[in-house]
Amino acid sequence: MPGGLVALLDDVSIIARTAAASIDDIGVAATKAGSKAAGVVIDDAAVTPSYVTGLSPARELPIIWQITKGSLKNKLLILLPGALLLSQYLPSAIIFILMLGGAYLSYEGAEKVIEKLGGEKHGKTVDDVIEDPARFEKERISGAVRTDLILSAEIMAITLNEVAAEDFVTRAGVLALVGLVITIVVYGAVALIVKMDDVGLHLAESREGAMAALGRGLVAAMPKLLVALSVIGTVAMLWVGGGILLHGTNELGFHGLYDATHGLENAVKTTFGAVGGFLGWLTFAALSALLALVVGGIIAFVLHKVFKLGHETGAH
């Protein structure tokens, strides 16, 4: 009996060590996959504050919470099962989904650039007159969750591509962990951003000296921060979208663009010594963004000028 108990405890110990190793593998793989999706995450965080612009400050956090719940449903109830089924039964389709996502990001980024340069705006903007606040709020939340679904699909596809060779349990764990962590980080950051001016106003009115100055600084910085986030989000969208298209065409057997871009990246690396690595990466990112701008511009032209379609994916 004691021998049997010892054997049982030994088996439990082995199972525990195996589970711990599996959890560690999931953590490492999730970190790697999450870093690959960083550009989409930046864009998601940059886009979301626009959905509460023009609404009552008292409704900002409830709206963000509704969007957060929608995002979790998108990732864990819709995209996670779909991604696992895809990786199990049709893994060859992952590259095409990535390419579609890259084309979408390119289109979104290019359209923002076109609008900033004075081009025609499509869909509703944050400057529209709000006639029915309750309905407008629901529309904003629905629009945000739809946009999140597309960005989340790209995040999950990037993640799945990074762990395609892992076993089913690891893939499921990584996808769930990345989806959960990214959602918390993005919408937690968004909540802090949109309430920054309220915190600053409170400090400016209720404190003196350095704290009051800090409050005034926060209030003054908020508009600049939103503009900066918009620019960063657009750049990230183009960089990630173009990078996905470059890698995708290479994997599909069209090596010209990828080889030329990497050739220029390597030339910059070897030319500039200590800072060559950073400048090489910057070169690749810039060329990726340029490709996305061209591809996205073509898509925008076809959609809006040829097919006369509006753009309803979100606020601008």
N, C-alpha and C positions, 0 to 999 in steps of 0.2 A: 504493500500500500504506500509506504513512504517513497519507494522507488517510483511508483506510478505518479505520485504527486510531484516528485522532482522532475520527472519526464514531462509532465504537463506544464509545470512552470517554465521548463526549458523551452518547450514549444511556444508558450506565450511570449517568452523573451525574444525568441527568433521572429515571431510575427510582429512584435512591437518594434524591433530594430528595422525590419523590412518596411513597416508602415512609416517609421521615422525617415528612413532613407527615401521612400517614395515622396513624402511631404517635402523633403529637402529638394528633391529633383524638381518637383512642381514649382517650388519657390524660385529656384535658379532659372528654370525655363520661362516662368512667368515674367521675371525681371528682364530677361533677354527679349522676349516677345513684346513686352510693354514698351521697352526703349525703341523698338522698331516702329511702334505706333505713335511715337511722341508727336510727330507733326500733326496727325489727325486730332490728337488730344488737345494740342495748343489751339487748333482751329475751333474745336468744340467749345473750349473755355472762352475763346474770343468772341464767338458768335452769340452765345447764350445770353449775356447781359442785355442785348438788344431787345429781347422778348419782354422785358419789364420796363423798358424805356417808355415814358409817357403815362404810366399807370400810377395809382396811389402808392406811396411808400409803404403803407400798411399792408398792401397786397403783394409786395415784392417777394418776401420769404415764402408765403403760402403758394405762390405761383411756381417758384423754384422747386419747392417740395413736390408739387404735382408733376413737374417736368422730370424730377429725379426718379419718382416712382415709375413714370412712363419709360424712362431710360432703363431702369432695372428690368422691367417687363420685356422691353425690346431685347436686351442682352441675354437674360436668363431663361425666359419662357419661349421666345421665338427664335433668336439667332443661335443660342447654344445648342438646342436639339438639332436644328437644321445643319449647323456646322459639323456636329458629330456624325450625323447620318451621311453627310457629304464626304467627310474624310474616311468613313468606313466603306462606302459603296461606290463613290465616284470621285476619288481624289484628284483625278486629272482635270476636273472642272474648276478647282480652286484658282488656278492661274487666270482663267477667263473671268471669274468673279472679281479677282484683284484688278484686272485690266479695266473692267467696267467701272469699278470704284475709282480707279485712277483717272479715267476719262471724266467721271462726274466731278471729282475734285478739281480737275483742270478747268472744266466748264464753269464751276462756281467761282474759282479764283479769277479766271479771265473776265467773267462778267462783272465782278467787283471792280477790277482794274478799268474796264471799259466805262463803267458808270462814274468812277472817280475822274476819268478823263473827259467827262461831259457827255457820255453816251446816254441813250435812252434807258430809263429805269423800267423794270418789269415787276408786276405784282405790287402788293401793298408795301408802303414804307412807314417808318415810325413817325412821319410828319402828317399822316392822315388824321382827319378830325374824328374823335371818338364819340359816336352818337349813342351807343349802347355799351357802357363799360362792362357789364356782365358777359354779353355776347362776345365783345372784343377780347376779353380775357380768355374765354374758352377757345376762341380762334387762335390766339397767341399760343396757348398751351398745346393745342392740336398741331399747330405748325411747328412748334419746337420739338414735339415728340416725333413728328414725321421726319424732320431734319436729323434728329438724333438717331432714328432708325437707320438712315443711310450712312451716317458717320460711324455708328456702332457696327454696322455690317462690315465696313472697311476695317475697323479695328479688329474685329473678330477674324476676318479673313487674313489679315496680316499676322495675327497671333497664330492662327491655325497653320499657316504656311511655315512658321518657324518651328512648330512642334509636330509636323506631319509624320515624322519618323518615330515618334514616341508611341507607347502603348495607349490603349483606349482610355484607361483610368487617368493616366498622366495628361492626355489631351483634354479630357473633361475637366480635370482639376485646374489646369492652366487657364483654359477658357473662362471658367467660372471665377477664378481668382482675379484675372486681368479685368474681366467685365465689372466685378464688384469694386475693385480698388480704383479703377479709372473713373467709374461713376461717382464714387465718394470724393475723390480728389477734384474732379472737374466741377461738380456742383457745390462742393464745399468752398472751393475757391471763388466760384461765381457768387455765392451768398455773401462772402466777405467783401468782394468787389462792390456789389450793388449797395451794401450797407455802409461802405466806407464814408460816404458823405454824411450820413446820419450820425455816425460815431464822431466825425470831425465837428459837426455842428453842435453836438452835445458837449464836447470838450471845450469848444470855443465859447459857449454860453455859460457853462457851469464851472469852469476852472479859470485860473489866472496864470500869468507868467508863461513858462515853457510849455505847459500842457495846453493852454489856450492857443499858443502859437502853433503847436502841433496840430490842433484841431483845425485852425484856419488853413494850415498847409494841406491837410487831407482834403478839405472841401475844394481848395483851389486845384489840387492834383487830379481830382476825379475825372473831369472832362478830358484832360490830357491822357490819363491812363486808358480811358475807353477808346480814344483815337489810336493810341499806341497798340492796344490789343487788337483793334480792327486791322491795322497794318500788319502786325505780326501774324494774325490769323490768315490773312490773304497770302502772305509770303509762304507760310507753312503749308497752306493748301496747294499752292503751285509747286513748291519743292517736293512734297510727298507725292502728289499726283504725277508729276513728271518722272520722279524716281521710279514709281511703280510701272509706268509705261516703258521706261528704258529697260528695267529688269525683265518685264514681261515679254517684250519683243525679243530680247536675247534668249530667254527660255524657250520661246516658240520657234527659234531658229533664224531670226532676223538679227544678225550680229552687228551690222554696220554702225548704227547709232550708238549702241552700247560701247563697242570697241573704240570708236572715235572719242567719245566722252571720257572713257577711262584712260585713253591714251593721253589726252590733254591733262587730265587730273594727275597722272603719273609724271608727266613732263614738268608740271608746276611743283610737285613734291620734290623732285630731284634738283630743281633749279634754285629753290629758296631756302635750302639748309634747314635750320632749326624750326622755322615757322612753315616749312614746306608742307608738313602734314595737314595743318589747319587750312592753309591756302589751297591745298589740293582738294580737301573736302569742300571748301567754299566754292571752288571752281565747279565741282560736280553738282553741288546744290544749285548753283546759279544756272548751269546749263539745263538741269532738270526743270527748273522753274521756267526757263525760256521755252523749252519744248512744250510744257503744260500750257503756257500762254498762247502758243501757236495752235495747239490742238483744241484748247478750250475756246479760243476765238473762232475757230472754224465751226465748232459745235454750236456756239451761241448764234453765229450768223445763220446757220441752217435752220435752227429752231425758230428764231425770231423774224428773220427776213424771208426765208423760203416757206416755212410752215406756219408762220404768223402766230406762234404759241407764246403765251405769257409765261411768267416765272412765278410760281406760287409756293416755293419751298420754304419761304420764311421772310422775316423782316430784313430790310436793308438799312 
